């Protein structure tokens, strides 16, 4: 890539520290190029306030704010949830959002005739891979600029110094400078005291948790929720028909108020290092649990077990930025087939960080009370003797052979 050819760029812009200082840096290092900022709205709410004014003031020529919330939920979150995909206890909040945002980023870059796409991901993280693989899928010949792989800045402290020197407005300070990512599905916290794995997260400290409260601060009485699913997709909450997006937003409120969905993990990043993060995923945690409970009565043993195995692969693909790949699409096709009869109602009890089963019903339930009962039934217990003899035959033969030796 010849810097002299870069006249106009599209920047993935969040208004946070990284992307804010990138605008003046681009102008200093890429021939005072035009910078078009693009923010993908995936439900980060108040983070979008005042974004246009800030982008223009920092040097961008314009700002696009793309409403991707419905697409994010329907095309990324729900397929991942139906797959039961979990990466080391992490419900893939950032991982699912990046390909969605990158797709919108490419759309604007093509529309504007941009010479390159810019992102603010660090060279240590996973997001650089997620953004760039998605960009390669939609615009394979588009140059990509990643300032963290070029500039001399080495830390967030130096970023703040650069911002202050270039009059870039900041909403953070040196004491509360957690690295965060927020959308309608989750909020992540990294950095500062969390970098020491011996430090307990400050859950009870005002302002630390944003999507809910610590289980210690949750109500002393439980909250019941009822979720209806059709073919694995949530369609109603407490009897009210809603879109999946609306259900997630309401579950965020209910789950957050009851201290649901807070995890503290050390995860294995794609680039090889371990990293500690605190994640808040209140609504998503409830949704995953309800879906799993419903599957337990709707899926046969072999399908359920195979789905559990493939969910690990699905999660790794999403985590590693490989959403737009033939394998992920093939796995989603398998998942969709398994979900054809995952229809029914699940009732859960939320209490101080816990999700407790309170009932499940489905017209396609494979659970038979008449067969499973400890009372009298038509099940002939004598049949098990022949089954065990055949099932145990290889073990018996092996023992006889070993005995002869």
Secondary structure, DSSP 8 states (H G I E B T S, - for coil): --GGG--EEEEE--SSHHHHHHHHHHHHHTTT-EEEEEEEESS-GGGGTTHHHHHHHHT-SEEEEEE-HHHHIIIIIHHHHHTT--BTTB--HHHHHHHHHHHHHHHHHHHHT-SEEEE---TTSSHHHHHHHHHHHH-TT-EEEEGGGTSS--SHHHHHHHHHHTT---S--SSS--EEEE-SS-EEEESGGGGSTTS---TTSTTT-SSS--GGGS-SS-EEEEEEEETTEEEEETTEE--HHHHHHHHHHHHHHTT-SEEEEEEE-TTS-EEEEEEE-HHHHHHHHHHHHHHHHHS-HHHHHHHHHHHHHHHHHHHTT--SSHHHHHHHHHHHHHTTT--EEEEEEEETTEEEEEEEE-TT----HHHH-SS--S--TTHHHHHHHHHTHHHHHHHHHHHH-
